[in-house]
Amino acid sequence: MMGSLITENSSTLSSRNCSQNTTDHSSKISAIVSVILLMHEDVKLQQILSSCKAEIDCIVQNLFAFQSSLEINMAIDERHKIQCAFDRLKGVTTTLSSGMLIT
């Protein structure tokens, strides 16, 4: 569901090309990544996240595609916010891939 939120809104942004929508979208992306990061910090929830790794990878791919889109006109601070979210989430997927759970 979180991944589809990113995908749905990116098509809306490219058609409207509005800075307010971009700000809203980057805030949603930050919120999604923050929830996943909070879950990742909890040892009990890490196992659940491990079972959802394919979905988290899909979110990472959607973030990359959104960030790379030339159709979406984003301010530098919004692009930076999305890049930071992407980097943080990529770190989680690396940890999940390696099987190293935080204890």
C-alpha positions in Angstrom: 0.0 0.0 0.0 2.8 2.4 0.8 4.5 1.7 -2.5 1.3 2.3 -4.4 1.0 5.7 -2.7 4.3 6.8 -4.2 3.4 5.4 -7.7 -0.1 6.9 -7.8 1.0 10.4 -6.7 4.0 10.6 -9.1 1.6 10.3 -12.1 -0.5 13.1 -10.6 2.6 15.3 -10.2 3.7 14.9 -13.7 0.4 16.0 -15.1 -0.1 19.0 -12.8 3.5 20.1 -12.4 2.7 22.0 -9.2 5.2 22.8 -6.5 2.6 22.4 -3.7 1.9 18.9 -4.8 5.6 18.1 -4.9 6.0 19.3 -1.3 3.0 17.2 -0.3 4.4 14.2 -2.1 7.9 14.6 -0.5 6.2 14.9 2.9 4.3 11.6 2.3 7.5 9.9 1.1 9.3 11.1 4.3 6.5 9.8 6.4 6.5 6.4 4.7 10.2 6.0 5.1 10.1 7.2 8.8 7.5 4.5 9.6 9.6 1.8 8.0 12.7 3.1 9.9 10.8 3.1 13.2 9.7 -0.4 12.5 13.2 -1.4 11.7 14.5 -0.2 15.1 12.1 -2.6 16.9 13.6 -6.1 17.1 10.2 -7.8 17.0 9.1 -5.8 13.9 12.4 -6.5 12.0 11.2 -10.1 11.3 8.0 -8.7 9.9 9.9 -6.3 7.7 12.2 -9.1 6.6 9.1 -10.9 5.3 8.1 -7.7 3.4 11.5 -7.1 1.8 10.1 -7.4 -1.7 7.6 -4.7 -1.0 10.2 -2.5 0.5 12.5 -3.0 -2.5 9.5 -2.0 -4.7 9.2 1.2 -2.6 12.9 1.9 -3.1 12.5 1.4 -6.9 9.5 3.7 -7.0 11.5 6.3 -5.1 14.4 6.0 -7.5 12.0 6.3 -10.5 10.2 9.3 -9.0 13.4 11.0 -8.2 14.9 10.4 -11.6 11.8 11.6 -13.5 12.6 14.6 -15.6 8.9 15.4 -16.0 8.5 16.4 -12.3 9.7 19.9 -11.6 11.1 19.8 -8.0 12.8 22.4 -5.9 16.3 21.4 -4.7 15.2 21.1 -1.1 12.4 18.7 -2.1 14.7 16.7 -4.3 17.2 16.5 -1.4 14.5 15.4 1.0 13.6 12.5 -1.3 17.2 11.6 -1.8 17.8 11.4 1.9 14.7 9.2 2.3 15.9 7.0 -0.5 19.3 6.6 1.1 17.9 5.8 4.5 15.5 3.2 3.1 18.3 1.7 0.9 20.2 1.2 4.2 17.3 -0.7 5.7 17.1 -3.0 2.6 20.8 -3.6 2.8 20.5 -4.7 6.5 17.5 -6.9 5.7 19.3 -8.5 2.7 22.3 -9.3 4.8 20.2 -10.9 7.5 21.8 -8.7 10.2 19.0 -7.8 12.6 19.5 -5.2 15.3 19.4 -6.7 18.7 
